[in-house]
Amino acid sequence: VVFDFDGVIADSVGSIFEWFQHASKVFGIELPINSISELKQSFFEPYPEFYKFLGFNWERDLDAIFEEYTNYHSTHPAQLVEGIDSVLRSLSELRNVRLAIVSSNVQSVLEDNLSYHELDKHFDLVRGVNKDDGNRLKPDPTILLETLDALGADFSDCVYIGDQPSDVQTAVNASEVRGGGSIQTISITTGFATRAKLEAQNPRADYIIDHPAEILPLLNIPKN
């Protein structure tokens, strides 16, 4: 079972909006969004293009943005999506289930957050990005493919859980690259996209849910 991080494990919409407010002051730009709801309405991936949409000079300031982002989030851990910790605990206790994270968030930020919430013990592999991964961000499937290869997983046995249309597209792209089966997808409304946006996306997830408690029944796993 592969999870996205922001909006699925971390309830990070608010904290990311606060980061953009902070970064706009540091880099001297005026954001075109003024609220969390406007962030959710306008958000898209890959991240570099969204930064440019907000007014950041991504190419010129990449090193400075990366350093500021990492330093900021080292002291501002995100809160968890309600109920996700018990789901992860239940899954990690199963011998035939392996857990991973594939995220466009920074690797060190993922590791710090997971350690802070004592969730790192549940995951076999955590894959975020580093400064030079600009061409490997979702919906590019490279990091997802590398993760599944490292776990020795067959596509037919995999589920990818995300909060954005780009997560579904990443899974579809991975299946198209390799062929021989498709990755099942679950979209959850706890993150950046509304249910309406997730239902309207093409391709659409196999399942759309509103709460982490719905994950285990979809995987035919009883709750503890």
MILOBA-397478 format. One record per residue (C-alpha): z, y, x; residue number from 1. Coordinates in Angstrom, 1 decimal. Layout:
N
site z = Z, y = Y, x = X, nr = NUM
...
This chain:
224
site z = 0.0, y = 0.0, x = 0.0, nr = 1
site z = -1.1, y = 3.3, x = 1.6, nr = 2
site z = 0.4, y = 6.5, x = 0.5, nr = 3
site z = -0.6, y = 10.1, x = 0.9, nr = 4
site z = 2.4, y = 12.3, x = 1.9, nr = 5
site z = 2.3, y = 15.7, x = 0.4, nr = 6
site z = 2.5, y = 15.6, x = -3.4, nr = 7
site z = 3.2, y = 11.9, x = -3.4, nr = 8
site z = 6.2, y = 11.3, x = -1.2, nr = 9
site z = 7.1, y = 14.9, x = -0.5, nr = 10
site z = 7.5, y = 17.4, x = -3.4, nr = 11
site z = 5.8, y = 19.9, x = -1.1, nr = 12
site z = 3.8, y = 22.3, x = -3.3, nr = 13
site z = 6.5, y = 24.9, x = -3.2, nr = 14
site z = 7.2, y = 24.5, x = 0.5, nr = 15
site z = 3.5, y = 24.8, x = 1.4, nr = 16
site z = 3.2, y = 28.0, x = -0.7, nr = 17
site z = 6.2, y = 29.4, x = 1.2, nr = 18
site z = 4.5, y = 28.4, x = 4.5, nr = 19
site z = 1.3, y = 30.3, x = 3.5, nr = 20
site z = 3.5, y = 33.3, x = 2.7, nr = 21
site z = 5.1, y = 33.1, x = 6.1, nr = 22
site z = 1.9, y = 32.5, x = 7.9, nr = 23
site z = 0.2, y = 35.4, x = 6.2, nr = 24
site z = 2.8, y = 37.7, x = 7.6, nr = 25
site z = 2.5, y = 36.2, x = 11.1, nr = 26
site z = -1.3, y = 36.4, x = 11.2, nr = 27
site z = -1.6, y = 39.6, x = 9.3, nr = 28
site z = -3.7, y = 38.6, x = 6.3, nr = 29
site z = -3.4, y = 39.2, x = 2.5, nr = 30
site z = -3.4, y = 36.0, x = 0.5, nr = 31
site z = -5.7, y = 35.8, x = -2.5, nr = 32
site z = -3.0, y = 33.7, x = -4.3, nr = 33
site z = 0.3, y = 35.0, x = -5.5, nr = 34
site z = 2.1, y = 32.0, x = -7.0, nr = 35
site z = 2.5, y = 28.3, x = -6.8, nr = 36
site z = 0.4, y = 27.8, x = -9.9, nr = 37
site z = -2.4, y = 29.8, x = -8.3, nr = 38
site z = -2.1, y = 27.6, x = -5.2, nr = 39
site z = -2.4, y = 24.4, x = -7.3, nr = 40
site z = -5.4, y = 25.8, x = -9.1, nr = 41
site z = -7.3, y = 26.8, x = -6.0, nr = 42
site z = -6.2, y = 24.1, x = -3.5, nr = 43
site z = -8.8, y = 21.8, x = -2.0, nr = 44
site z = -9.4, y = 19.7, x = 1.1, nr = 45
site z = -10.3, y = 19.6, x = 4.0, nr = 46
site z = -7.5, y = 21.9, x = 5.2, nr = 47
site z = -9.6, y = 24.0, x = 7.6, nr = 48
site z = -11.9, y = 25.1, x = 4.8, nr = 49
site z = -8.9, y = 26.0, x = 2.6, nr = 50
site z = -7.3, y = 28.1, x = 5.4, nr = 51
site z = -10.6, y = 30.0, x = 5.7, nr = 52
site z = -10.7, y = 30.5, x = 1.9, nr = 53
site z = -7.2, y = 32.1, x = 2.2, nr = 54
site z = -8.5, y = 34.5, x = 4.9, nr = 55
site z = -7.3, y = 32.8, x = 8.1, nr = 56
site z = -9.6, y = 32.7, x = 11.1, nr = 57
site z = -9.3, y = 29.0, x = 11.7, nr = 58
site z = -11.6, y = 28.7, x = 14.8, nr = 59
site z = -10.0, y = 31.7, x = 16.6, nr = 60
site z = -6.4, y = 31.0, x = 15.7, nr = 61
site z = -6.3, y = 27.2, x = 15.6, nr = 62
site z = -3.9, y = 26.7, x = 18.4, nr = 63
site z = -1.6, y = 29.5, x = 17.1, nr = 64
site z = -1.7, y = 28.2, x = 13.5, nr = 65
site z = -0.9, y = 24.7, x = 14.7, nr = 66
site z = 2.0, y = 25.7, x = 16.8, nr = 67
site z = 3.4, y = 28.1, x = 14.1, nr = 68
site z = 3.0, y = 25.4, x = 11.4, nr = 69
site z = 4.8, y = 22.7, x = 13.5, nr = 70
site z = 7.6, y = 25.0, x = 14.4, nr = 71
site z = 8.1, y = 26.3, x = 10.9, nr = 72
site z = 8.2, y = 22.8, x = 9.3, nr = 73
site z = 10.6, y = 21.5, x = 11.9, nr = 74
site z = 13.3, y = 23.7, x = 10.3, nr = 75
site z = 11.9, y = 23.5, x = 6.7, nr = 76
site z = 11.8, y = 19.9, x = 5.6, nr = 77
site z = 10.2, y = 19.2, x = 2.2, nr = 78
site z = 12.1, y = 17.7, x = -0.6, nr = 79
site z = 11.2, y = 14.3, x = -2.0, nr = 80
site z = 9.3, y = 13.6, x = -5.2, nr = 81
site z = 11.9, y = 12.4, x = -7.7, nr = 82
site z = 12.1, y = 8.6, x = -7.8, nr = 83
site z = 9.8, y = 7.9, x = -4.8, nr = 84
site z = 12.7, y = 6.7, x = -2.5, nr = 85
site z = 13.6, y = 3.8, x = -4.8, nr = 86
site z = 9.9, y = 2.8, x = -5.1, nr = 87
site z = 9.5, y = 2.7, x = -1.3, nr = 88
site z = 12.7, y = 0.8, x = -1.0, nr = 89
site z = 11.6, y = -1.8, x = -3.5, nr = 90
site z = 8.2, y = -2.2, x = -1.8, nr = 91
site z = 9.6, y = -2.4, x = 1.7, nr = 92
site z = 11.9, y = -5.3, x = 0.7, nr = 93
site z = 8.9, y = -7.5, x = -0.2, nr = 94
site z = 7.6, y = -9.8, x = 2.6, nr = 95
site z = 4.0, y = -9.7, x = 1.5, nr = 96
site z = 3.7, y = -5.9, x = 1.2, nr = 97
site z = 3.1, y = -3.6, x = 4.1, nr = 98
site z = 3.4, y = 0.2, x = 3.7, nr = 99
site z = 1.5, y = 3.0, x = 5.5, nr = 100
site z = 0.9, y = 6.7, x = 5.2, nr = 101
site z = -2.5, y = 8.4, x = 5.7, nr = 102
site z = -2.1, y = 12.1, x = 5.5, nr = 103
site z = -3.9, y = 15.3, x = 6.6, nr = 104
site z = -0.5, y = 16.7, x = 7.5, nr = 105
site z = 0.5, y = 17.0, x = 11.1, nr = 106
site z = 1.8, y = 13.8, x = 12.7, nr = 107
site z = 5.0, y = 15.3, x = 14.1, nr = 108
site z = 5.8, y = 17.0, x = 10.7, nr = 109
site z = 5.4, y = 13.6, x = 9.0, nr = 110
site z = 7.7, y = 11.9, x = 11.4, nr = 111
site z = 10.3, y = 14.6, x = 11.2, nr = 112
site z = 10.3, y = 14.6, x = 7.4, nr = 113
site z = 10.5, y = 10.8, x = 7.1, nr = 114
site z = 13.3, y = 10.7, x = 9.6, nr = 115
site z = 15.2, y = 13.5, x = 7.8, nr = 116
site z = 15.1, y = 11.6, x = 4.5, nr = 117
site z = 15.6, y = 8.2, x = 6.3, nr = 118
site z = 12.3, y = 6.8, x = 5.0, nr = 119
site z = 10.7, y = 6.0, x = 8.3, nr = 120
site z = 12.2, y = 2.5, x = 8.2, nr = 121
site z = 10.1, y = 1.6, x = 5.2, nr = 122
site z = 6.7, y = 2.1, x = 6.9, nr = 123
site z = 4.7, y = -0.1, x = 9.1, nr = 124
site z = 2.4, y = 2.7, x = 10.2, nr = 125
site z = 2.3, y = 6.5, x = 9.7, nr = 126
site z = -1.0, y = 8.3, x = 10.4, nr = 127
site z = -1.2, y = 12.1, x = 10.3, nr = 128
site z = -3.4, y = 14.4, x = 12.3, nr = 129
site z = -3.2, y = 16.4, x = 15.5, nr = 130
site z = -4.8, y = 19.6, x = 16.5, nr = 131
site z = -8.1, y = 18.1, x = 17.6, nr = 132
site z = -8.6, y = 16.0, x = 14.4, nr = 133
site z = -10.5, y = 18.7, x = 12.5, nr = 134
site z = -13.5, y = 16.4, x = 11.9, nr = 135
site z = -11.4, y = 13.5, x = 10.8, nr = 136
site z = -9.6, y = 15.1, x = 7.8, nr = 137
site z = -9.9, y = 13.7, x = 4.3, nr = 138
site z = -12.2, y = 12.9, x = 2.7, nr = 139
site z = -13.5, y = 11.6, x = 6.0, nr = 140
site z = -12.4, y = 8.0, x = 5.9, nr = 141
site z = -11.9, y = 7.5, x = 9.7, nr = 142
site z = -8.1, y = 7.6, x = 9.7, nr = 143
site z = -7.8, y = 5.4, x = 6.7, nr = 144
site z = -10.2, y = 2.9, x = 8.2, nr = 145
site z = -8.2, y = 2.9, x = 11.5, nr = 146
site z = -5.0, y = 2.4, x = 9.6, nr = 147
site z = -6.3, y = -0.6, x = 7.6, nr = 148
site z = -7.7, y = -2.1, x = 10.8, nr = 149
site z = -4.4, y = -1.7, x = 12.5, nr = 150
site z = -2.6, y = -3.5, x = 9.6, nr = 151
site z = -5.3, y = -6.2, x = 9.5, nr = 152
site z = -5.7, y = -5.5, x = 5.8, nr = 153
site z = -8.6, y = -6.5, x = 3.6, nr = 154
site z = -9.9, y = -3.8, x = 1.2, nr = 155
site z = -9.5, y = -6.0, x = -1.8, nr = 156
site z = -5.7, y = -6.2, x = -1.0, nr = 157
site z = -5.3, y = -2.4, x = -0.6, nr = 158
site z = -4.1, y = 0.4, x = -2.8, nr = 159
site z = -4.3, y = 4.0, x = -1.9, nr = 160
site z = -2.0, y = 6.4, x = -3.7, nr = 161
site z = -2.7, y = 10.2, x = -3.6, nr = 162
site z = -2.5, y = 13.4, x = -5.6, nr = 163
site z = -5.9, y = 14.9, x = -4.9, nr = 164
site z = -9.5, y = 14.1, x = -5.8, nr = 165
site z = -10.1, y = 14.0, x = -2.0, nr = 166
site z = -7.8, y = 11.0, x = -1.7, nr = 167
site z = -10.0, y = 9.0, x = -4.1, nr = 168
site z = -13.1, y = 10.1, x = -2.3, nr = 169
site z = -11.6, y = 9.0, x = 1.0, nr = 170
site z = -11.1, y = 5.5, x = -0.4, nr = 171
site z = -14.6, y = 5.4, x = -1.8, nr = 172
site z = -16.0, y = 6.7, x = 1.5, nr = 173
site z = -14.1, y = 4.0, x = 3.4, nr = 174
site z = -15.5, y = 1.3, x = 1.1, nr = 175
site z = -19.1, y = 2.6, x = 1.5, nr = 176
site z = -18.7, y = 2.6, x = 5.3, nr = 177
site z = -17.6, y = -1.0, x = 5.5, nr = 178
site z = -18.9, y = -2.6, x = 2.3, nr = 179
site z = -17.5, y = -5.9, x = 1.2, nr = 180
site z = -15.0, y = -4.7, x = -1.4, nr = 181
site z = -13.3, y = -1.5, x = -2.7, nr = 182
site z = -9.9, y = 0.0, x = -2.2, nr = 183
site z = -8.0, y = 0.4, x = -5.5, nr = 184
site z = -6.8, y = 4.0, x = -6.1, nr = 185
site z = -3.9, y = 5.5, x = -7.9, nr = 186
site z = -3.7, y = 9.3, x = -8.5, nr = 187
site z = -0.3, y = 10.9, x = -9.3, nr = 188
site z = 0.3, y = 14.2, x = -11.0, nr = 189
site z = 3.3, y = 15.1, x = -8.9, nr = 190
site z = 1.3, y = 17.1, x = -6.4, nr = 191
site z = -1.5, y = 19.7, x = -6.2, nr = 192
site z = -3.8, y = 18.5, x = -9.0, nr = 193
site z = -3.2, y = 18.5, x = -12.7, nr = 194
site z = -3.9, y = 15.5, x = -14.9, nr = 195
site z = -6.9, y = 17.3, x = -16.3, nr = 196
site z = -8.3, y = 17.8, x = -12.8, nr = 197
site z = -7.7, y = 14.2, x = -11.9, nr = 198
site z = -9.3, y = 12.9, x = -15.1, nr = 199
site z = -12.3, y = 15.1, x = -14.6, nr = 200
site z = -13.0, y = 14.1, x = -11.0, nr = 201
site z = -15.9, y = 11.9, x = -10.0, nr = 202
site z = -15.2, y = 9.4, x = -8.7, nr = 203
site z = -12.1, y = 9.0, x = -10.7, nr = 204
site z = -9.0, y = 6.9, x = -9.7, nr = 205
site z = -8.5, y = 3.5, x = -11.1, nr = 206
site z = -5.2, y = 4.7, x = -12.5, nr = 207
site z = -3.7, y = 8.1, x = -13.1, nr = 208
site z = 0.1, y = 8.3, x = -13.4, nr = 209
site z = 2.8, y = 10.9, x = -13.8, nr = 210
site z = 5.8, y = 9.4, x = -12.1, nr = 211
site z = 6.5, y = 7.1, x = -9.1, nr = 212
site z = 8.2, y = 4.7, x = -11.5, nr = 213
site z = 4.8, y = 3.7, x = -12.8, nr = 214
site z = 3.6, y = 2.4, x = -9.4, nr = 215
site z = 5.5, y = -0.9, x = -9.4, nr = 216
site z = 4.3, y = -2.1, x = -12.8, nr = 217
site z = 0.7, y = -1.3, x = -11.7, nr = 218
site z = 1.2, y = -3.5, x = -8.7, nr = 219
site z = 2.9, y = -6.2, x = -10.8, nr = 220
site z = 6.1, y = -5.7, x = -8.9, nr = 221
site z = 9.4, y = -5.7, x = -10.9, nr = 222
site z = 11.9, y = -2.9, x = -10.3, nr = 223
site z = 15.2, y = -3.8, x = -8.6, nr = 224
